[in-house]
Amino acid sequence: MEKKSNKTLKSLFTVVISLAFAGFFLWFALRGLDFKVIQKSLAKANYLWVAFAAVFALLAYWFRAIRWNLLLEPMGHKISSSNALWSLSFGYLMNLTIPRSGELARATALYGVEKVPVDKSFGTIILERVVDLICMLGFLLLTVIFKFKAIVSFYDFVMEQKDKKEVFEPNVFERMMMKLGVENFDSFYLYLKIVVVVLLLTALVVFYKYKKEALINFGKGILQGLTSIFKLKEKGKFIIYTIGIWVSYYFAAYLVCFALPETSDFTFSDGFFIIVVGTLGMIIPASGGIGAFNLAMKYGFMALFLAMGKSAEFGGEMGLTYSFISLPLQIVVMLVMGLISIPMLAKARNNIVEE
């Protein structure tokens, strides 16, 4: 009973921290902007393009589910595509509550319907993240090649703004620290980072000491999942599905631009920039990417508009407008697929019991 209570408390704490991240980044993104401009843009948006984008978002789910089957097959687990899809959808749903919890939830859900050991399926999920990182680096390279001017323009803009700030303006946290006697914040933040690193290392050592055997066994399972890529029977299909996933991600992000008159002339290369910036925003552990994604889009569109010789402020407003369409689209897809996955997984588990 006590363990369950501690687990619930830990989950609640994680959710609160995640919501705090989301709130902070959203406040930071929205401060000082003209909301009337954003409201007008949202009102005249063509949401048919958003529907097209949703189709590609759903396609990405399907391609990822089928590709997961290919990774599990070398370990002797031939699973149904539907169970893979609903386990995947359930994992994404969990990410909306507790960031980064979806991977383990996905592996656990699959075990419930296919009896694939959690450590092995979790290893394939880590492998997927490695493959995704490689694909992301590919988009980053395309962005540097085709949108280098936007990157330079934004860098110059940031440097100009930095030069304008002649006096130190402490934030709320820094003002609190100043009341406690902190004066040199460069040293303060350095010592704070050192303390955090030491605490993390200590926690890892203690955890390893008491969970050594379980960690070793779990690590072996993960390693088996990671190495499954070298035993793939259909490498060509794996590559095709991987391309399908990222092409779907690209169009799910790019097509939303056509919904807004102000961004309807964005080029294919602008799409490269948007998907890179958006992915970086989603990496931050905020609930559903709220706040972090909005801020990333604000800065990303500022860079694109500056490269076009337009106002950075207007670009920021359009970036936020875009984010208020694109992010809800992603969240709605996650919610719909995730909520459908719950009865579908329950039905699959009941079928196993009946057999």
ZIWOUR-V498978 format. One record per residue. N is the residue number from 0. RES is the residue in one letter. OMEGA is omega in radians with two decimals (NA if undefined). NEAR is the number of other C-alpha atoms within 10 Angstrom. D_FIRST is the distance of its C-alpha to the first C-alpha in whole Angstrom. Layout:
# ZIWOUR-V498978
N;RES;OMEGA;NEAR;D_FIRST
N;RES;OMEGA;NEAR;D_FIRST
This chain:
# ZIWOUR-V498978
0;M;-3.12;6;0
1;E;3.12;7;4
2;K;3.12;8;5
3;K;3.13;9;5
4;S;3.11;10;6
5;N;3.13;11;9
6;K;3.12;12;10
7;T;3.14;12;11
8;L;3.12;12;12
9;K;3.12;12;14
10;S;3.13;15;15
11;L;3.12;14;17
12;F;3.12;13;18
13;T;3.13;16;20
14;V;-3.14;18;21
15;V;3.12;16;23
16;I;3.14;17;24
17;S;3.12;23;26
18;L;3.10;22;27
19;A;3.06;15;29
20;F;-3.12;20;30
21;A;-3.13;23;32
22;G;-3.13;17;33
23;F;-3.10;15;35
24;F;3.11;21;37
25;L;3.08;18;37
26;W;-3.12;14;39
27;F;-3.13;14;41
28;A;-3.01;22;42
29;L;-3.02;17;43
30;R;3.04;9;45
31;G;-3.10;9;49
32;L;-3.14;14;49
33;D;-3.08;12;51
34;F;3.14;14;49
35;K;3.11;10;52
36;V;-3.13;13;53
37;I;3.13;18;50
38;Q;3.13;11;50
39;K;-3.14;11;53
40;S;3.12;19;52
41;L;-3.11;18;49
42;A;-3.10;10;51
43;K;-3.14;11;54
44;A;3.09;20;52
45;N;-3.01;16;53
46;Y;3.03;16;49
47;L;3.09;13;51
48;W;3.11;17;50
49;V;3.10;21;47
50;A;3.08;16;47
51;F;3.13;14;48
52;A;-3.14;26;46
53;A;3.11;23;43
54;V;3.13;14;45
55;F;3.08;22;45
56;A;3.11;23;41
57;L;3.09;18;40
58;L;3.13;18;42
59;A;3.07;22;40
60;Y;-3.06;23;37
61;W;3.12;22;39
62;F;-3.12;21;41
63;R;3.12;21;38
64;A;-3.14;23;36
65;I;3.14;19;39
66;R;3.12;21;40
67;W;3.09;22;36
68;N;-3.12;20;37
69;L;-3.13;24;40
70;L;-3.11;30;38
71;L;-3.07;21;36
72;E;3.14;15;39
73;P;3.13;18;40
74;M;3.08;17;37
75;G;-3.12;9;37
76;H;3.08;16;35
77;K;-3.05;14;37
78;I;3.12;19;35
79;S;-3.13;13;36
80;S;-3.13;17;37
81;S;3.11;16;35
82;N;3.09;21;32
83;A;-3.13;26;33
84;L;-3.07;25;34
85;W;3.05;26;31
86;S;3.09;29;28
87;L;-3.13;26;30
88;S;3.11;29;30
89;F;3.10;28;26
90;G;3.12;25;26
91;Y;3.11;26;28
92;L;3.13;27;27
93;M;3.10;21;23
94;N;3.11;21;26
95;L;-3.13;22;27
96;T;3.12;20;23
97;I;-3.12;22;22
98;P;3.11;23;25
99;R;3.10;18;25
100;S;-3.05;16;22
101;G;-3.10;21;25
102;E;3.14;22;26
103;L;3.11;17;23
104;A;3.12;22;22
105;R;3.13;25;25
106;A;3.13;26;25
107;T;3.13;22;22
108;A;3.13;27;24
109;L;3.10;26;27
110;Y;-3.11;17;25
111;G;-3.08;19;24
112;V;-3.10;22;27
113;E;-3.14;18;29
114;K;3.02;14;27
115;V;-3.14;21;28
116;P;-3.07;17;26
117;V;-3.09;21;24
118;D;-3.14;22;26
119;K;3.14;22;29
120;S;3.10;28;29
121;F;3.08;25;28
122;G;3.11;26;31
123;T;3.12;26;33
124;I;3.06;21;31
125;I;3.10;16;32
126;L;3.09;20;35
127;E;-3.14;19;36
128;R;3.09;12;35
129;V;3.11;13;38
130;V;3.11;13;40
131;D;3.12;15;40
132;L;3.12;12;40
133;I;3.11;12;44
134;C;3.12;16;44
135;M;3.10;17;44
136;L;3.07;13;46
137;G;3.09;14;49
138;F;3.11;21;48
139;L;3.10;18;48
140;L;3.10;16;52
141;L;3.12;16;53
142;T;3.14;23;52
143;V;-3.12;16;54
144;I;-2.99;11;57
145;F;-3.08;15;57
146;K;-3.14;19;56
147;F;3.13;14;57
148;K;3.13;17;59
149;A;3.13;23;56
150;I;-3.13;18;54
151;V;-3.14;14;57
152;S;-3.13;20;57
153;F;3.11;21;54
154;Y;3.12;13;54
155;D;3.14;14;57
156;F;3.14;15;56
157;V;3.14;13;53
158;M;3.12;11;55
159;E;3.13;11;58
160;Q;3.14;10;55
161;K;3.14;10;54
162;D;-3.13;8;57
163;K;-3.12;9;57
164;K;-3.09;9;55
165;E;-3.09;7;57
166;V;3.11;6;54
167;F;3.13;6;51
168;E;-3.10;9;48
169;P;3.06;12;45
170;N;-3.06;9;42
171;V;-3.13;9;40
172;F;-3.12;8;37
173;E;3.09;14;41
174;R;3.09;13;42
175;M;3.14;12;39
176;M;3.12;15;39
177;M;3.10;14;43
178;K;3.13;9;42
179;L;3.05;9;40
180;G;3.13;9;44
181;V;-3.13;13;43
182;E;-3.11;12;46
183;N;-3.06;9;47
184;F;3.07;13;44
185;D;3.11;8;45
186;S;-3.11;11;44
187;F;-3.12;12;41
188;Y;3.09;11;40
189;L;3.13;10;41
190;Y;3.14;12;39
191;L;3.12;11;36
192;K;3.13;12;36
193;I;3.13;11;36
194;V;-3.13;12;33
195;V;3.14;11;31
196;V;3.13;12;32
197;V;3.13;12;32
198;L;3.12;12;28
199;L;3.13;12;27
200;L;3.11;12;29
201;T;3.13;12;27
202;A;3.12;12;24
203;L;3.14;11;25
204;V;3.14;13;26
205;V;-3.14;12;23
206;F;-3.14;12;21
207;Y;-3.11;14;24
208;K;-3.05;11;24
209;Y;-3.11;10;21
210;K;-3.02;11;21
211;K;-3.07;13;24
212;E;3.14;11;24
213;A;3.13;10;22
214;L;-3.14;14;24
215;I;3.13;12;27
216;N;3.12;12;27
217;F;3.12;18;25
218;G;3.12;15;28
219;K;3.11;14;31
220;G;3.11;19;29
221;I;3.13;23;30
222;L;3.11;18;33
223;Q;3.09;19;34
224;G;-3.14;24;33
225;L;-3.08;21;35
226;T;-3.12;16;38
227;S;-3.11;21;39
228;I;-3.14;19;41
229;F;-3.12;10;44
230;K;-3.11;13;43
231;L;3.11;17;44
232;K;-3.09;14;46
233;E;-3.09;11;47
234;K;3.14;13;47
235;G;3.12;10;50
236;K;3.13;14;47
237;F;3.14;21;45
238;I;-3.13;12;47
239;I;3.14;12;48
240;Y;3.09;20;45
241;T;3.08;20;44
242;I;3.13;15;47
243;G;3.12;18;46
244;I;-3.04;24;43
245;W;3.00;20;44
246;V;3.10;16;47
247;S;3.08;22;45
248;Y;-3.10;20;43
249;Y;-3.08;22;46
250;F;3.07;20;48
251;A;3.11;28;45
252;A;-3.00;26;45
253;Y;-3.06;26;49
254;L;3.10;22;50
255;V;3.12;26;48
256;C;-3.10;29;51
257;F;3.11;19;53
258;A;-3.11;23;52
259;L;3.12;22;53
260;P;-3.07;12;57
261;E;-3.12;14;56
262;T;-3.07;18;55
263;S;3.11;13;56
264;D;3.11;11;59
265;F;-3.10;14;56
266;T;3.09;11;57
267;F;-3.13;13;55
268;S;3.03;16;55
269;D;3.09;20;53
270;G;3.08;20;51
271;F;-3.11;22;50
272;F;-3.09;26;50
273;I;-3.10;24;47
274;I;3.10;24;45
275;V;-3.13;21;45
276;V;3.14;21;44
277;G;3.12;22;41
278;T;3.10;15;40
279;L;3.11;15;39
280;G;-3.11;20;38
281;M;3.14;19;35
282;I;-3.11;13;34
283;I;-3.06;20;33
284;P;3.04;20;29
285;A;-3.07;29;30
286;S;3.11;24;28
287;G;-3.10;26;30
288;G;-3.10;28;33
289;I;3.13;27;34
290;G;-3.11;28;36
291;A;3.12;27;36
292;F;3.13;28;38
293;N;-3.14;30;40
294;L;3.13;24;41
295;A;3.13;25;42
296;M;3.09;30;44
297;K;-3.13;26;46
298;Y;3.14;21;47
299;G;-3.14;25;48
300;F;3.04;28;50
301;M;3.13;26;52
302;A;-3.13;30;53
303;L;-3.12;26;54
304;F;3.09;23;56
305;L;3.13;22;58
306;A;3.11;19;59
307;M;-3.12;13;61
308;G;-3.13;10;62
309;K;-3.10;13;60
310;S;3.10;14;58
311;A;-3.13;22;55
312;E;3.12;18;54
313;F;3.09;20;55
314;G;3.11;23;53
315;G;3.12;26;50
316;E;3.11;25;50
317;M;3.09;25;50
318;G;3.10;27;48
319;L;3.10;26;45
320;T;3.09;23;47
321;Y;-3.09;26;46
322;S;3.13;23;43
323;F;3.03;17;42
324;I;-3.05;18;43
325;S;-3.10;24;42
326;L;3.07;20;38
327;P;3.09;13;38
328;L;3.14;20;39
329;Q;-3.10;18;37
330;I;3.13;17;34
331;V;3.11;12;35
332;V;3.11;20;36
333;M;-3.12;24;32
334;L;-3.10;18;31
335;V;-3.13;12;33
336;M;-3.13;20;33
337;G;-3.13;23;29
338;L;3.07;15;28
339;I;-3.07;14;31
340;S;-3.07;23;29
341;I;3.10;16;26
342;P;-3.13;12;28
343;M;3.10;16;30
344;L;3.11;22;27
345;A;3.11;13;26
346;K;3.14;12;29
347;A;3.11;15;29
348;R;3.11;17;26
349;N;3.12;13;27
350;N;3.12;11;31
351;I;3.14;12;29
352;V;-3.12;8;28
353;E;-3.14;6;31
354;E;NA;5;33
